[in-house]
Amino acid sequence: MANEKDKTFADFESDIITGLMSGKPLGGTEGVLTGLIKHVIEKSMNAELREHLELEANNPDALPNKRNGRANKKVNTDFGPTEISPSRDRMGTYESAIVGKWQHDLAPNMSQQILSLYARGNSYQDISNHLHEMFGHVISPASITGIVNEVWDDVQAWQKRALQTCYVAVFMDAIHFNIRLEGKSTSVATYLFYGVDVHGYRDILSMYTGRGAESTSQWSVLLADLKERGAEDIKVFIADGLPGLVDAVGTYFPASRFQRCIVHKVRNSVVGVDFKDRREVCKDLRSVYTAMDEDGAVEALKAFELKWDKYPHVVRLWQKDWTELMVFMSFGPQMRRLIYTTNALENVNRHLRKATKSKGSWPSTKSLMIQVYLTLQATKPAWAKTVRNFAAVQRELMEEYGEEYTKYLEC
């Protein structure tokens, strides 16, 4: 059997095949690839040192230098930890670009794996255990915390990025999480703006965690932030019925329309309705918001009032917010389908809840925002899709807004 230093790639290939057939893993201390990885790293560093010594030998100003034994070092790779013994030089002028003097991590994907696991709701300890089981790496929860916290600069840059001038629709909603403040678990709201641009592309425009429950004052701050970052013309805002939100939108985007979520209104309408009547009540309310136009919706609500006189509170609930509920009626059927509900943003929230359901609370607002940011990035393929059949929506927008819409298409 060839000595380790005299092995050829054919020898390593034979060892790898034999090892795999006997059930050995690819990576880790006993992994079949460990010897080959060690061989390649050491050979590469030896070639690097040889070139360095040759350059110094040709430099009349350099002191005489030569090889001076070997140093032992453990490095982490994508296939687990590997012990290497690279050559040293006597004068100490050689610094490897392959494995730096203080470098121990040659696994470029390790940080991404850690962030991916964190985005899916794993705790620091869970991630540490997982990496040890899969790759043989022993990475402490404290080290993992440091890697995760390095994302904070990315979060802040993402929050401050420039926005487009015009958005066809912007959905607003808040999702609540628990963080630990002064030793107590406290519920806080994370605010989300989810926009559709003039070409039908979806994007999360803003994500921010405030202090305490959802509030109009916090929404106002974030609306101002949208404007400061370049969003000037938002055709329609869609949101639930937080008191004062309509006025807040009007303050910063006076030309925008505000559509109150129909699905939330229907959901609230069945409160106080007998269980046996709920299905039929919802069916009759559907005739209100699927009418051909607002006049038809008015007639449908009158018919509902006559039929369900035992539930006058339902009619009052719709009459109270009638103006905001009927905004979508001024558009064509494709645009109506896009803006009548905040369900698109609810789907984003569903991904966040799925990733965070196993966590009781976060130690700080910062750690929560990192979690939400990473989860949003990990689930982007699911929520960043273009609006289906958006060409039909565009035709309706051209009819409704004319040049006030088409001027953005020419940019």
C-alpha positions as CSV (number, residue, x, y, z in Angstrom):
1,M,0.0,0.0,0.0
2,A,1.4,3.4,-1.0
3,N,2.4,5.9,1.7
4,E,0.0,8.8,2.1
5,K,2.5,11.3,0.6
6,D,3.3,9.1,-2.3
7,K,-0.3,8.3,-3.3
8,T,-1.5,9.1,-6.7
9,F,-5.1,10.2,-7.6
10,A,-5.7,6.6,-8.8
11,D,-4.7,5.3,-5.3
12,F,-7.2,7.8,-3.7
13,E,-9.9,6.8,-6.2
14,S,-9.4,3.1,-5.3
15,D,-9.5,4.0,-1.5
16,I,-12.7,6.0,-2.0
17,I,-14.5,3.3,-3.9
18,T,-13.5,0.7,-1.3
19,G,-14.5,2.9,1.6
20,L,-17.9,3.7,0.1
21,M,-18.6,0.0,-0.6
22,S,-17.8,-0.7,3.1
23,G,-20.3,1.9,4.2
24,K,-17.9,4.8,5.2
25,P,-19.3,8.4,5.0
26,L,-18.0,10.9,2.5
27,G,-16.9,13.5,5.1
28,G,-15.9,13.7,8.7
29,T,-12.8,12.3,10.5
30,E,-13.4,8.8,9.0
31,G,-14.7,10.1,5.7
32,V,-13.4,8.6,2.4
33,L,-12.7,12.1,1.0
34,T,-10.7,13.3,4.0
35,G,-7.4,11.9,2.8
36,L,-7.8,13.3,-0.7
37,I,-8.8,16.7,0.6
38,K,-5.7,16.7,2.8
39,H,-3.5,15.6,-0.1
40,V,-4.8,18.4,-2.4
41,I,-4.5,21.1,0.2
42,E,-0.9,20.2,1.1
43,K,0.2,19.7,-2.5
44,S,-1.3,23.1,-3.4
45,M,0.4,24.8,-0.4
46,N,3.7,23.2,-1.2
47,A,3.6,24.5,-4.8
48,E,2.7,27.9,-3.4
49,L,5.7,27.8,-1.0
50,R,8.0,26.6,-3.8
51,E,7.0,29.6,-5.9
52,H,7.5,32.0,-3.0
53,L,11.0,30.6,-2.3
54,E,12.0,30.9,-6.0
55,L,10.9,34.6,-6.0
56,E,12.9,35.3,-2.9
57,A,15.9,33.5,-4.4
58,N,15.8,35.8,-7.4
59,N,15.5,38.9,-5.2
60,P,19.0,40.3,-4.2
61,D,17.5,42.3,-1.3
62,A,15.8,39.2,0.3
63,L,17.5,37.2,3.1
64,P,18.3,33.6,2.3
65,N,15.3,31.4,3.0
66,K,14.3,27.7,2.7
67,R,11.8,25.2,3.9
68,N,11.8,24.6,7.7
69,G,9.7,21.5,8.6
70,R,6.0,21.3,8.8
71,A,3.2,22.7,11.0
72,N,0.1,20.8,12.0
73,K,-3.3,22.5,11.6
74,K,-6.9,21.5,11.6
75,V,-9.2,23.1,9.0
76,N,-12.9,22.8,8.4
77,T,-14.1,21.9,4.9
78,D,-17.5,21.3,3.4
79,F,-16.8,17.6,4.1
80,G,-15.8,17.9,7.7
81,P,-12.6,18.7,9.7
82,T,-9.3,17.7,8.1
83,E,-5.8,17.7,9.7
84,I,-3.1,19.1,7.4
85,S,0.7,19.4,7.7
86,P,1.8,22.2,5.4
87,S,5.5,23.1,5.0
88,R,6.9,26.2,6.6
89,D,9.7,28.6,5.6
90,R,12.6,29.5,7.9
91,M,12.3,33.3,7.7
92,G,8.5,33.3,8.1
93,T,7.8,35.4,5.1
94,Y,5.5,32.9,3.4
95,E,1.8,33.5,3.9
96,S,-0.5,31.1,2.1
97,A,-3.4,32.5,0.1
98,I,-5.0,29.0,0.2
99,V,-5.1,28.6,4.0
100,G,-4.3,31.9,5.8
101,K,-2.2,32.0,8.9
102,W,-5.2,32.3,11.2
103,Q,-7.7,30.7,8.9
104,H,-9.4,27.5,10.0
105,D,-12.6,27.5,7.9
106,L,-12.3,26.3,4.2
107,A,-16.1,25.6,4.0
108,P,-17.4,28.6,2.0
109,N,-20.9,27.2,2.2
110,M,-20.9,26.7,5.9
111,S,-22.2,30.2,6.8
112,Q,-24.9,29.8,4.1
113,Q,-25.9,26.5,5.6
114,I,-26.2,28.0,9.1
115,L,-28.2,31.0,7.8
116,S,-30.5,28.6,5.8
117,L,-31.1,26.5,8.9
118,Y,-31.8,29.6,11.0
119,A,-34.2,30.9,8.4
120,R,-36.2,27.7,8.7
121,G,-36.7,28.3,12.5
122,N,-33.9,26.1,14.0
123,S,-32.4,27.3,17.2
124,Y,-28.6,27.9,17.6
125,Q,-28.2,24.7,19.5
126,D,-30.2,22.7,16.9
127,I,-28.0,24.1,14.2
128,S,-24.8,23.2,16.1
129,N,-26.1,19.6,16.6
130,H,-27.2,19.3,13.0
131,L,-23.8,20.4,11.6
132,H,-22.0,18.0,13.9
133,E,-24.1,15.1,12.9
134,M,-23.9,15.8,9.2
135,F,-20.3,17.0,8.7
136,G,-18.5,16.4,11.9
137,H,-18.1,20.2,12.5
138,V,-18.2,21.3,16.1
139,I,-19.5,24.9,16.0
140,S,-20.6,26.4,19.2
141,P,-24.0,28.1,19.5
142,A,-22.0,31.3,20.3
143,S,-20.2,31.1,17.0
144,I,-23.4,30.5,15.2
145,T,-24.9,33.6,16.9
146,G,-22.0,35.6,15.6
147,I,-22.5,34.3,12.0
148,V,-26.2,35.1,12.1
149,N,-25.6,38.6,13.6
150,E,-23.2,39.4,10.7
151,V,-26.4,39.6,8.6
152,W,-27.6,42.7,10.4
153,D,-25.7,45.0,8.0
154,D,-27.6,43.3,5.1
155,V,-30.9,43.8,6.9
156,Q,-30.3,47.5,7.4
157,A,-29.1,48.0,3.8
158,W,-32.2,46.1,2.5
159,Q,-34.5,48.3,4.6
160,K,-32.9,51.4,3.2
161,R,-32.8,50.4,-0.5
162,A,-34.3,52.7,-3.1
163,L,-37.8,51.9,-4.3
164,Q,-39.5,52.3,-7.6
165,T,-41.5,55.5,-8.2
166,C,-44.8,53.8,-8.9
167,Y,-46.6,50.7,-7.5
168,V,-49.9,49.4,-8.8
169,A,-50.9,48.0,-5.4
170,V,-49.3,47.8,-1.9
171,F,-50.6,45.4,0.7
172,M,-50.2,46.3,4.4
173,D,-50.3,43.9,7.4
174,A,-48.7,43.3,10.7
175,I,-47.7,39.9,12.2
176,H,-47.0,39.5,15.9
177,F,-44.1,37.8,17.7
178,N,-42.8,37.6,21.2
179,I,-39.5,39.1,22.3
180,R,-38.0,39.3,25.8
181,L,-37.9,42.8,27.2
182,E,-36.6,43.3,30.8
183,G,-37.0,39.6,31.5
184,K,-40.6,39.4,30.3
185,S,-42.0,38.0,27.1
186,T,-43.7,40.9,25.2
187,S,-45.8,40.8,22.0
188,V,-44.5,43.1,19.3
189,A,-45.8,43.8,15.8
190,T,-43.7,43.3,12.7
191,Y,-45.0,45.5,9.9
192,L,-44.9,44.5,6.2
193,F,-45.5,46.3,2.9
194,Y,-45.9,44.0,-0.1
195,G,-46.0,45.7,-3.4
196,V,-46.8,45.0,-7.1
197,D,-44.9,47.2,-9.5
198,V,-46.1,48.5,-12.9
199,H,-44.9,45.4,-14.6
200,G,-46.6,43.0,-12.2
201,Y,-43.5,42.0,-10.2
202,R,-44.1,41.4,-6.5
203,D,-41.6,42.5,-3.7
204,I,-41.5,43.1,0.0
205,L,-41.0,46.9,0.1
206,S,-40.6,47.2,3.9
207,M,-40.2,45.1,7.0
208,Y,-39.9,46.6,10.4
209,T,-40.4,45.5,14.0
210,G,-41.8,48.2,16.4
211,R,-42.3,48.2,20.1
212,G,-45.6,46.9,21.4
213,A,-48.8,46.2,19.5
214,E,-49.7,47.4,16.0
215,S,-50.4,51.1,16.0
216,T,-51.3,53.8,13.5
217,S,-48.4,56.0,14.6
218,Q,-45.9,53.3,13.6
219,W,-47.6,52.8,10.3
220,S,-47.3,56.6,9.7
221,V,-43.6,56.4,10.3
222,L,-43.2,53.6,7.8
223,L,-45.4,55.3,5.2
224,A,-43.1,58.3,5.4
225,D,-40.2,56.0,5.0
226,L,-41.7,54.6,1.7
227,K,-41.8,58.1,0.4
228,E,-38.3,59.0,1.5
229,R,-37.0,55.9,-0.4
230,G,-38.6,57.0,-3.7
231,A,-42.1,55.6,-3.8
232,E,-44.2,58.5,-5.0
233,D,-47.3,57.1,-6.7
234,I,-49.1,54.1,-5.2
235,K,-52.4,53.5,-6.9
236,V,-54.1,51.4,-4.3
237,F,-53.3,50.5,-0.7
238,I,-55.0,47.3,0.6
239,A,-55.2,46.7,4.4
240,D,-57.4,45.5,7.2
241,G,-59.4,47.9,9.4
242,L,-57.0,49.4,11.9
243,P,-58.6,52.7,13.1
244,G,-56.8,55.7,11.7
245,L,-55.0,53.9,8.9
246,V,-57.0,55.5,6.1
247,D,-56.1,58.9,7.4
248,A,-52.4,57.9,7.8
249,V,-52.3,56.8,4.1
250,G,-54.0,60.0,3.0
251,T,-51.4,62.1,4.8
252,Y,-48.5,60.7,2.9
253,F,-50.1,59.5,-0.3
254,P,-53.2,61.8,-0.8
255,A,-53.7,60.6,-4.4
256,S,-53.8,56.9,-3.5
257,R,-57.0,54.9,-3.0
258,F,-57.5,52.7,0.1
259,Q,-59.2,49.3,-0.3
260,R,-60.4,47.7,2.9
261,C,-59.9,43.9,2.8
262,I,-63.2,42.2,1.9
263,V,-62.1,38.8,3.3
264,H,-61.4,40.3,6.7
265,K,-64.8,42.1,6.6
266,V,-66.6,38.8,5.8
267,R,-64.7,37.1,8.6
268,N,-65.7,39.8,11.1
269,S,-69.3,39.7,9.8
270,V,-70.0,36.2,11.1
271,V,-69.3,37.2,14.7
272,G,-72.6,37.0,16.5
273,V,-74.2,35.0,13.7
274,D,-75.7,31.6,14.6
275,F,-73.5,28.8,13.5
276,K,-76.4,27.2,11.4
277,D,-76.8,30.5,9.5
278,R,-73.1,31.3,8.8
279,R,-72.7,29.5,5.5
280,E,-75.8,31.1,4.0
281,V,-74.9,34.6,5.4
282,C,-71.5,34.3,3.8
283,K,-73.1,33.3,0.5
284,D,-75.4,36.3,0.5
285,L,-72.6,38.6,1.4
286,R,-70.7,37.3,-1.6
287,S,-73.5,38.7,-3.8
288,V,-72.6,42.1,-2.4
289,Y,-68.9,42.1,-3.3
290,T,-69.3,40.2,-6.6
291,A,-71.9,42.6,-8.0
292,M,-71.3,44.1,-11.4
293,D,-70.8,47.6,-9.9
294,E,-71.3,49.6,-6.7
295,D,-75.0,50.2,-7.5
296,G,-75.5,46.5,-7.8
297,A,-73.6,46.0,-4.5
298,V,-76.0,48.5,-2.8
299,E,-79.0,46.6,-4.0
300,A,-77.5,43.3,-2.8
301,L,-76.9,44.7,0.7
302,K,-80.5,45.9,0.8
303,A,-81.7,42.4,-0.1
304,F,-79.4,41.0,2.6
305,E,-80.9,43.4,5.2
306,L,-84.4,42.3,4.3
307,K,-83.6,38.7,4.5
308,W,-81.4,38.8,7.6
309,D,-83.2,41.3,9.8
310,K,-82.1,39.3,12.8
311,Y,-78.5,40.4,12.2
312,P,-78.6,44.2,11.8
313,H,-75.1,44.5,13.1
314,V,-73.8,42.8,9.9
315,V,-75.3,45.5,7.7
316,R,-74.0,48.3,10.0
317,L,-70.6,46.7,9.8
318,W,-70.6,47.0,6.0
319,Q,-72.2,50.5,5.9
320,K,-69.6,51.9,8.3
321,D,-66.7,51.2,5.9
322,W,-68.7,51.2,2.7
323,T,-66.5,53.8,0.9
324,E,-63.3,51.9,1.5
325,L,-64.9,48.5,0.8
326,M,-66.1,49.6,-2.6
327,V,-62.9,51.1,-4.0
328,F,-62.2,48.0,-6.1
329,M,-65.5,48.3,-7.8
330,S,-64.2,51.2,-10.0
331,F,-61.7,48.8,-11.7
332,G,-62.1,46.0,-14.2
333,P,-62.4,42.3,-13.1
334,Q,-58.7,41.5,-13.2
335,M,-57.7,44.4,-11.0
336,R,-60.5,43.7,-8.7
337,R,-59.3,40.2,-8.2
338,L,-55.8,41.5,-7.4
339,I,-56.8,44.1,-4.7
340,Y,-60.0,43.0,-3.0
341,T,-58.2,41.1,-0.3
342,T,-54.8,41.1,1.6
343,N,-54.6,37.3,1.1
344,A,-51.4,37.7,-1.0
345,L,-49.6,39.1,2.1
346,E,-51.3,36.6,4.3
347,N,-49.5,33.9,2.3
348,V,-46.2,35.6,3.1
349,N,-47.1,35.7,6.8
350,R,-47.9,32.0,6.6
351,H,-44.3,31.2,5.6
352,L,-43.1,33.3,8.5
353,R,-45.4,31.5,11.0
354,K,-44.3,28.1,9.7
355,A,-40.6,29.0,10.1
356,T,-41.1,30.5,13.6
357,K,-43.8,28.3,15.2
358,S,-41.3,26.3,17.3
359,K,-39.8,29.5,18.8
360,G,-41.3,30.9,22.0
361,S,-39.6,34.3,21.8
362,W,-36.5,36.2,20.6
363,P,-33.9,37.8,22.9
364,S,-34.2,41.2,21.1
365,T,-35.9,43.1,18.3
366,K,-32.7,42.8,16.3
367,S,-32.6,39.0,16.4
368,L,-36.3,38.9,15.4
369,M,-35.7,41.1,12.4
370,I,-32.8,39.0,11.3
371,Q,-35.0,35.9,11.6
372,V,-37.8,37.5,9.5
373,Y,-35.4,38.8,6.9
374,L,-33.7,35.5,6.4
375,T,-37.0,33.7,6.2
376,L,-38.2,36.1,3.6
377,Q,-35.1,35.6,1.6
378,A,-35.4,31.8,1.9
379,T,-39.0,31.8,0.8
380,K,-38.6,34.4,-2.0
381,P,-39.4,32.0,-4.8
382,A,-42.9,31.5,-3.3
383,W,-43.8,35.2,-2.8
384,A,-41.9,37.0,-5.6
385,K,-43.8,35.6,-8.5
386,T,-45.3,37.9,-11.0
387,V,-49.0,38.5,-10.9
388,R,-50.8,36.0,-13.1
389,N,-52.3,37.4,-16.3
390,F,-50.9,40.8,-15.5
391,A,-51.3,42.0,-19.2
392,A,-55.1,42.0,-18.6
393,V,-54.5,44.0,-15.4
394,Q,-52.4,46.5,-17.4
395,R,-55.1,47.0,-19.9
396,E,-57.6,47.9,-17.1
397,L,-55.0,50.3,-15.6
398,M,-54.5,52.0,-18.9
399,E,-58.2,52.5,-19.1
400,E,-58.5,53.8,-15.6
401,Y,-55.4,56.0,-15.4
402,G,-54.3,56.7,-18.9
403,E,-51.0,58.5,-19.1
404,E,-50.7,58.5,-15.3
405,Y,-50.0,54.8,-15.6
406,T,-48.4,54.4,-19.1
407,K,-45.7,57.0,-18.4
408,Y,-44.1,54.6,-15.9
409,L,-44.0,51.8,-18.6
410,E,-41.7,53.9,-20.8
411,C,-39.0,54.2,-18.2
